[in-house]
Every structure is written in C-alpha cells, then in structure tokens.
C-alpha cells in the first residue's frame, strides 16, 4: 500500500516537472530523456535535444539573405500591392487609391534566403526568389554584401543556383540524405522571414512525399518549423546540421505561418546540381498522358489493386508510341522502380537521362508485358502569350488558368482565362473587371483559351461595346466594356 502511494506521489512530481520543463524549453534549457516503465510497458525514450545552440552557431555563417530588384515598366504585370497577395480583403482599397499613383517605371524589391554549398561561392535557393530579377544582392552573416549572378534555374522544381565572387573563405553547409529522413525527426529552419535576417525556428517532420499542386515534380517534406515569407530558399536542417530540405512554400490563409510548411527534399537538388551548374536542366520524356487509378477504374479494367499509372493517351511519334505503349496500359514499373501511385512516374521519368533505354512493365488486358523504351528529351514549353497582341487596348491582362493562379485567387476551376491585371482608368477598369475574375464569355461566345480571346477581341473597334460574362466568387455577372483606342 505504501509502495502504491509512493508511486503516485512520484508520478505527480514528475508531471509537475514536465510542465515546468515545457515552459523552460524555449529558453534552451536541458531536456533529459525520460523513461516511463509500468508493469508491462516497454521503456519509452524521448530523444529530445537539449539545445540547438551549437548547431546554429555552426550553420548560421552558411545562410545568406537574398534581396532582388526588378524594374517594372509601364504596362508590365505587377505583383499585388498589398503584402498578403490577391486574397487580401483590402486589395480593392489598395488598388483604387494607390495603384494609379504608382510611377510608370519603378523598382520592385523582394527578399529571400539561400545557403552556401561550396567554397567557390555557389548558393542554392528557390527559383521564385531570383527569377525575372534585374539585380541580386547577397548578404552574408557578417553583413558583407555581394552582387550575385544566376547560374541555372529550374522552374519545374523551383530551384535555382546563383554565384558570388567572395573575398574570403566561405563556410558551406553539408548536405544530408533526405531519403533517410523519418516523420517525427527534429528539424531546424534558418532564414530571412519578413526581412528579419538569421531567424531560427525548430519543429519536426510532419509528413513526407506531399503533393500540393505547385508543379509536376513535387515530393515535399512537410514540417511544423515556422516558415514565413522570406524563408524561401533557406535550409531545413537535421540535428546533425545537414541540409535535408530547401524551404519553399507555406499553407496559410493569412500570409503567416500556421505550422504547415513545405521543403524540397535535398536529394532532388543534389540530382539537379550538375545540370544547374551547366545552366540548363534537361529532363527525360516518355510521351504519355497518365491518370490515377480509382476503385471504379480498377474494377472496370479488372486490376488486382490501384497501384500504377493508367495511360490515358500516347503522344504520336513520342518514345512511348515508338516502343509500343498503348492507351489503357497500366505502368507498374519503370527502369526497375515500382510505380505505386500515378504521381511517382513523372519525377522518375524526368530524372532519367535522355537517350537511356529503360524497361517498362505494363499491365495490358490482365497480363504483364515488358517494353523497352528509349527516353527522349522534354522540350522547354513555350511561354504563353498573356496580353492581346493586336486590336484595341483594353487595359486588361489575362492568363490561361494554372494551378498556381487558381490557388492564389482561391478558384476551384482548373481551366479557363483569368484576369490578372487591370490598369486604372482603362476600359476594363471602368467596366468593373477585377483581377481574379474568370472570363467566361465575350458577347455570348465562350472563351477558354488565349487564342480564342485574342481572335474575338481583335474584331472590335473604337466605340464598340463588348458584353463580358465573368465569374467572381462563385457567381456570374455581365459587364459591359466600351472600347477606346
């Protein structure tokens, strides 16, 4: 009986101690491993680090602040004037009172982060931090500044390699192995959130292999270490001080961290570094359109499970077509790698050297077939024209809808045309068209792509009135635009 009372007394003391330690942890005090044993319980060891102090001291000199300058000229598409993007509830207010007061040519500045990967001055960061920049400045931890040059960019993975010419020896960060990373491991993010340089946050790996709709080649590490605007391009470190990810994106409704951040696995960056140093990333191409296998498709195709990638179409004359892959085939292995889900295939194909002959196993009418395919080169996509090339000037810039634009404007649609910029005092502005509006019809003629839009608009002349049907926040409305040249 006395032993039982003593046990409960010790447990109460332990609980109180844990509460105190939980409060003291943020001050960097020691957290010792705790072992709790019951009659039949296994020992539970919480390997919590006592402090990240030494790790941070070692890593900080390798993390750099990146500031970019882009010269915006009259008529060019501009970034949102508010700090919270296109969904800011005060965006209309800012546009109405300040947009027309912006000079026709001005310098737009943005901030990000990067980290040194070797002593020659190469720095890894995100593509979206440095793309379309006219000037890139890098500030080291000792406040020394350098002008950086872009060596290579890869928009598809949002990675970029820049270079400085340092006066002194640099301290590169070691790169770890993101494939060995486990959910629940401690990670540390160092970056430049909101311009507050050399900020350190810590958390754990929340999940791996996340697909969030930013691009084709996604394989994100999810973490609850605080990541905010400005952290982009900074390192995500394990407790050994090795880079295991490049902080890239956050999930947020306010623009600030809500504990869901995403980092590109460092192994993806290591695979691309040789090509980034050459200034161009070349990807393998199979030439198929694929889709996920649903339970309904599994039954219809008489498959044993939902693994693999279903070939919905084959590009005529492409590598798959030449090798004999057909519509309706289910790709289950590629170059010896199992295709568990449809999303596995694009990244594996893209990482395959051009010209390599690989074995592809497909399920065709219930039978496994092995097909040899010679991988082609994925050609760079042509940039879509985003403005009306000829005809009347409407003061309106439209884009074909992409997942990034849909997410930015809070749209559920996956295709169509969206207004991304409306010039003040223009026909489009006076008609009431706003950025984020989906252009559904022009004079009761459906428009789904830029070619159709340009063809219709080019037929109007000064003084004509055009009837637009737009979709805004789930509702449709007609707007009339008076054309002026």
C-alpha positions in Angstrom: 0.0 0.0 0.0 2.8 2.4 0.9 4.6 1.5 -2.3 1.5 2.4 -4.3 1.1 5.8 -2.6 4.8 6.4 -3.2 4.4 5.6 -6.9 1.6 8.1 -7.3 3.5 10.8 -5.4 6.5 10.3 -7.7 4.2 10.5 -10.8 2.7 13.7 -9.6 6.1 15.2 -9.0 7.2 14.1 -12.5 4.1 15.6 -14.1 4.8 19.0 -12.5 8.4 18.8 -13.5 7.4 18.2 -17.1 5.1 21.2 -17.1 7.9 23.4 -15.9 10.4 22.0 -18.3 7.9 22.5 -21.2 7.9 26.3 -20.3 11.7 26.4 -19.9 12.5 24.6 -23.1 12.1 27.7 -25.2 14.9 29.2 -23.1 17.2 26.5 -24.3 17.4 24.5 -21.0 18.2 20.9 -20.9 15.5 18.3 -21.7 16.7 14.9 -20.5 15.4 11.6 -21.9 12.6 10.2 -19.8 11.9 6.6 -19.3 8.5 5.6 -18.0 8.0 2.0 -17.0 4.9 0.2 -15.9 4.4 -3.5 -15.1 4.0 -4.5 -18.7 5.1 -1.3 -20.5 8.1 -1.0 -22.8 10.6 1.8 -21.9 9.8 5.0 -23.8 12.9 7.1 -24.6 12.2 10.7 -25.8 15.4 11.6 -27.6 14.8 15.4 -27.3 17.8 17.6 -28.0 18.9 19.7 -25.0 19.7 22.7 -27.2 20.3 23.7 -30.8 22.8 26.3 -29.9 26.0 24.7 -31.2 24.2 23.5 -34.4 23.0 27.1 -35.1 26.5 28.6 -34.4 27.9 26.2 -36.9 25.2 26.7 -39.6 24.5 30.4 -39.4 27.6 31.6 -41.4 26.4 29.5 -44.3 22.9 31.0 -44.6 22.6 34.2 -46.7 20.0 36.8 -47.2 19.0 37.5 -50.8 17.4 40.7 -52.0 16.3 41.2 -55.6 15.3 44.2 -57.6 13.1 44.1 -60.7 12.5 47.2 -62.8 8.8 47.4 -63.6 7.9 49.4 -66.7 4.6 50.8 -67.7 2.2 48.1 -68.9 4.0 45.2 -67.3 2.3 42.8 -65.0 2.9 43.8 -61.4 2.9 41.9 -58.1 0.0 42.6 -55.7 0.3 46.0 -54.0 -0.6 44.5 -50.6 1.6 42.2 -48.5 -1.0 39.4 -48.4 -1.4 38.6 -52.1 -4.6 38.5 -54.3 -6.8 37.3 -51.5 -6.1 40.3 -49.2 -9.6 41.7 -48.2 -8.2 45.2 -48.5 -6.8 44.6 -52.1 -9.6 46.6 -53.7 -8.9 49.5 -51.4 -5.2 49.5 -52.2 -5.8 49.2 -55.9 -8.3 52.0 -56.0 -6.3 54.6 -54.0 -2.7 53.6 -54.7 -2.4 51.7 -57.9 -2.8 54.6 -60.2 -0.3 56.6 -58.1 2.5 54.1 -58.8 5.1 55.5 -61.2 5.1 54.0 -64.7 8.6 52.7 -64.0 9.7 51.7 -60.6 11.9 49.2 -58.8 10.2 46.3 -57.1 12.1 44.6 -54.3 11.7 41.2 -52.7 13.5 39.2 -50.1 14.5 35.6 -49.7 17.1 33.2 -48.4 19.8 30.9 -49.7 22.7 28.8 -48.4 26.3 28.3 -49.4 27.0 24.8 -50.9 30.8 25.1 -51.7 33.8 27.4 -51.2 33.6 28.6 -54.8 30.6 30.8 -54.0 27.7 28.7 -55.3 24.5 29.3 -53.4 21.3 27.3 -53.6 17.9 29.0 -53.3 14.4 28.9 -54.8 13.7 29.9 -58.4 10.9 32.1 -57.4 13.2 34.2 -55.3 15.5 35.2 -58.1 13.6 34.8 -61.4 13.0 37.8 -63.5 15.3 39.9 -61.4 17.4 42.7 -62.7 19.8 42.7 -59.7 20.5 40.1 -57.0 22.3 41.1 -53.8 23.6 38.5 -51.3 24.3 39.5 -47.7 26.4 37.1 -45.6 26.1 36.7 -41.8 28.9 39.2 -41.3 26.9 41.8 -43.3 29.3 41.6 -46.3 27.3 42.2 -49.5 28.0 40.8 -53.0 26.2 41.0 -56.3 25.2 37.5 -57.4 24.7 36.1 -60.9 22.2 33.4 -61.8 24.0 30.2 -63.0 21.0 27.9 -63.5 17.3 27.8 -62.8 14.7 25.1 -62.9 11.1 26.5 -62.6 9.6 22.9 -62.5 11.2 22.1 -59.2 11.5 25.8 -58.1 15.3 25.5 -57.6 18.0 28.0 -58.6 21.7 28.2 -58.4 23.4 31.6 -58.0 27.1 32.5 -57.5 29.1 35.2 -55.8 32.8 36.0 -56.0 33.8 36.1 -52.3 36.8 37.9 -50.9 37.3 35.5 -48.1 36.8 31.7 -47.5 33.2 30.6 -47.3 31.7 28.0 -45.0 29.5 25.6 -47.0 26.7 23.6 -45.4 26.9 19.8 -45.6 24.1 18.1 -47.5 22.3 15.1 -45.9 20.2 12.3 -47.3 16.5 13.3 -47.4 15.5 9.7 -48.3 16.6 8.6 -44.8 14.5 11.3 -43.1 11.8 10.0 -40.8 8.5 11.6 -39.8 8.8 12.9 -36.3 12.5 13.9 -36.6 13.6 17.3 -35.3 14.4 19.8 -38.0 15.6 23.5 -37.9 14.9 26.2 -40.4 17.1 29.3 -40.7 16.1 32.1 -42.9 15.1 35.7 -43.5 11.3 35.8 -42.7 9.7 39.3 -43.3 13.3 40.6 -43.7 14.3 39.6 -40.2 17.6 38.0 -41.1 19.2 35.0 -39.4 16.0 33.8 -37.8 16.0 30.3 -36.4 12.9 28.1 -35.9 12.6 24.4 -34.9 10.0 21.7 -35.3 9.6 18.2 -36.6 9.0 16.5 -39.9 5.2 16.3 -40.1 5.0 14.3 -43.3 6.9 13.3 -46.5 6.0 12.9 -50.2 3.5 15.8 -50.1 1.8 16.9 -53.4 0.4 20.4 -53.1 -0.3 21.3 -56.7 2.6 23.7 -57.4 4.1 21.7 -60.2 4.7 18.4 -61.9 7.8 17.3 -59.9 6.6 17.6 -56.3 7.8 15.5 -53.4 7.7 17.9 -50.5 8.8 17.4 -46.9 6.1 18.9 -44.6 7.2 20.5 -41.3 5.8 22.5 -38.5 9.0 24.5 -38.1 7.8 28.1 -38.6 8.3 29.2 -42.2 7.2 32.6 -43.4 7.5 34.8 -46.5 11.2 35.5 -46.8 12.2 32.0 -45.6 12.1 30.8 -49.2 15.3 29.2 -50.4 16.7 28.7 -46.8 17.9 25.4 -45.4 15.9 22.9 -43.4 18.5 21.1 -41.3 18.5 17.8 -39.3 20.0 17.7 -35.8 23.4 16.8 -37.3 23.4 20.2 -39.1 23.0 18.7 -42.5 20.7 20.2 -45.1 17.8 17.8 -45.8 15.4 20.3 -47.5 15.1 23.7 -49.1 12.2 25.7 -47.6 9.8 26.7 -50.4 6.2 27.1 -49.5 3.6 27.5 -46.7 0.0 26.7 -46.3 -1.7 29.9 -45.0 -4.9 31.9 -45.2 -3.3 35.0 -43.7 0.2 35.1 -45.2 1.8 34.0 -41.9 2.9 30.6 -40.6 0.2 28.3 -39.3 2.6 25.4 -38.7 2.4 23.8 -42.2 5.5 24.5 -44.3 7.0 22.6 -47.2 10.6 22.0 -48.2 12.1 20.5 -51.4 14.0 17.3 -50.5 17.7 17.9 -50.8 18.2 14.8 -52.8 16.2 16.3 -55.6 18.5 19.3 -55.5 21.7 17.1 -55.5 20.4 15.3 -58.6 20.0 18.6 -60.4 23.1 20.4 -59.3 25.4 19.2 -62.1 22.9 20.4 -64.7 22.2 23.7 -62.8 25.9 24.4 -62.9 25.8 24.0 -66.7 23.0 26.5 -66.9 20.3 24.2 -68.2 18.2 21.3 -66.8 17.4 18.6 -69.3 14.6 16.1 -68.5 13.6 12.7 -69.8 10.4 12.4 -71.8 8.2 9.4 -72.2 5.3 10.9 -74.1 2.2 9.7 -72.3 -0.8 11.3 -70.5 -1.5 9.4 -67.3 -4.1 9.4 -64.6 -4.8 7.9 -61.2 -6.5 4.5 -60.9 -9.7 4.9 -59.0 -11.6 2.0 -57.4 -14.1 2.2 -60.3 -11.4 2.0 -62.9 -9.8 -0.9 -61.0 -13.0 -2.9 -61.3 -13.6 -1.8 -64.9 -10.1 -2.8 -66.0 -10.1 -5.9 -63.9 -7.0 -4.9 -62.0 -5.9 -6.5 -58.7 -5.2 -3.2 -57.0 -5.0 0.5 -57.6 -1.2 0.7 -58.0 0.4 2.1 -61.1 -0.2 4.9 -63.6 -3.0 4.5 -66.2 -2.1 5.6 -69.7 -4.9 7.9 -70.8 -3.2 8.9 -74.1 0.1 8.4 -76.0 1.8 11.3 -77.9 2.1 10.4 -81.5 5.7 9.8 -82.5 6.9 10.0 -78.9 9.1 7.5 -77.2 6.2 5.5 -75.7 4.4 5.4 -79.1 7.5 4.2 -80.9 8.1 1.5 -78.2 4.5 0.2 -78.4 2.9 1.5 -75.2 -0.8 1.9 -75.7 -3.7 3.8 -74.3 -5.2 1.7 -71.5 -1.9 0.2 -70.3 -1.1 0.5 -66.6 2.6 1.3 -66.0 3.6 -0.6 -62.9 7.4 -0.4 -63.1 9.8 2.0 -64.8 13.6 1.3 -65.0 13.3 -1.2 -62.2 11.4 1.2 -59.9 7.9 0.4 -58.7 5.2 2.9 -59.6 3.0 2.8 -56.6 1.0 5.9 -57.5 0.4 7.9 -60.7 2.4 10.8 -59.2 5.5 8.7 -58.9 6.0 8.4 -62.7 6.6 12.0 -63.8 9.5 12.6 -61.4 11.2 9.2 -62.2 10.9 9.8 -65.9 12.1 13.4 -65.7 15.2 12.2 -63.7 16.1 9.6 -66.3 19.0 10.5 -68.7 17.9 11.4 -72.2 18.7 8.5 -74.6 18.8 5.8 -72.0 16.9 2.6 -72.8 14.8 1.5 -69.9 12.5 -1.4 -69.2 8.8 -0.5 -68.6 6.4 -3.1 -67.3 2.8 -2.6 -68.1 -0.4 -4.4 -67.3 -2.3 -4.9 -70.6 -5.6 -6.8 -70.6 -4.6 -8.6 -67.3 -1.2 -9.6 -68.5 2.2 -8.2 -67.6 4.3 -7.1 -70.6 7.8 -5.8 -70.6 8.6 -3.0 -73.1 12.0 -1.4 -73.9 11.7 2.4 -74.3 14.4 4.9 -75.4 13.8 8.1 -73.4 13.5 11.3 -75.3 14.2 14.9 -74.2 11.4 17.0 -72.7 11.5 20.2 -74.7 11.0 23.5 -72.9 7.5 24.7 -73.0 6.8 27.8 -75.0 5.8 30.8 -72.9 2.1 31.5 -73.3 1.2 34.9 -74.7 -0.5 36.8 -71.9 -1.6 40.0 -73.5 -3.7 40.8 -76.5 -1.2 41.1 -79.4 -3.3 43.3 -81.7 -6.6 45.1 -81.7 -8.0 47.5 -79.2 -6.2 48.1 -75.9 -8.5 47.1 -73.0 -6.1 47.7 -70.1 -6.6 44.0 -69.3 -4.1 41.2 -68.9 -5.3 37.7 -68.9 -3.6 34.3 -68.3 -4.7 30.8 -69.0 -5.5 29.3 -65.6 -2.7 27.4 -63.9 -2.8 25.6 -60.5 -0.7 28.4 -59.0 -3.1 31.1 -60.2 -6.1 29.1 -59.1 -4.6 28.7 -55.7 -3.6 32.4 -55.5 -7.1 33.7 -56.4 -8.9 31.0 -54.4 -10.5 29.4 -57.6 -11.8 25.9 -57.8 -11.7 25.8 -61.6 -8.9 24.1 -63.4 -9.1 25.7 -66.8 -10.2 28.9 -68.5 -9.0 32.5 -68.6 -8.4 34.7 -65.5 -7.8 38.4 -65.3 -4.5 39.0 -63.6 -4.1 42.8 -64.0 -6.5 45.7 -64.7 -5.0 49.1 -65.5 -6.5 52.0 -63.7 -8.8 54.3 -65.8 -8.8 51.8 -68.6 -11.9 50.4 -70.4 -11.6 47.1 -68.3 -11.4 49.1 -65.1 -14.4 51.2 -65.9 -16.3 48.1 -66.8 -15.7 46.7 -63.4 -13.5 43.8 -64.3 -11.2 42.8 -61.4 -8.1 40.7 -61.0 -9.2 37.1 -60.2 -12.3 37.3 -62.4 -12.8 34.3 -64.7 -13.6 35.4 -68.3 -16.4 33.0 -69.3 -17.9 34.7 -72.4 -17.4 37.6 -74.7 -20.6 38.7 -76.4 -22.2 35.4 -75.5 -19.3 33.4 -77.2 -17.5 31.1 -74.8 -13.8 31.7 -74.4 -11.5 29.1 -72.9 -8.0 30.0 -74.2 -5.9 33.0 -75.2 -6.1 32.2 -78.9 -9.9 32.4 -78.9 -9.8 35.5 -76.7 -7.4 37.4 -79.0 -9.3 36.4 -82.1 -12.6 37.8 -80.7 -11.1 41.0 -79.3 -9.2 41.9 -82.4 -12.5 42.3 -84.2 -13.7 45.3 -82.1 -13.1 48.9 -82.9 -13.2 52.3 -81.1 -16.7 52.9 -79.8 -17.8 49.3 -79.8 -19.5 47.9 -76.6 -18.5 44.4 -75.6 -20.5 42.2 -73.3 -18.4 40.2 -70.8 -19.7 37.4 -68.7 -17.4 36.9 -65.7 -17.4 34.5 -62.8 -16.5 36.0 -59.4 -16.5 34.3 -56.1 -18.9 31.6 -57.3 -21.3 33.9 -59.0 -21.6 35.1 -62.6 -22.3 38.6 -63.8 -22.5 40.5 -67.1 -20.3 43.6 -67.5 -20.2 46.0 -70.5 -16.9 47.4 -71.7 -16.7 50.4 -74.0 -13.8 50.0 -76.4 -11.5 53.0 -76.8 -8.2 53.0 -78.8 
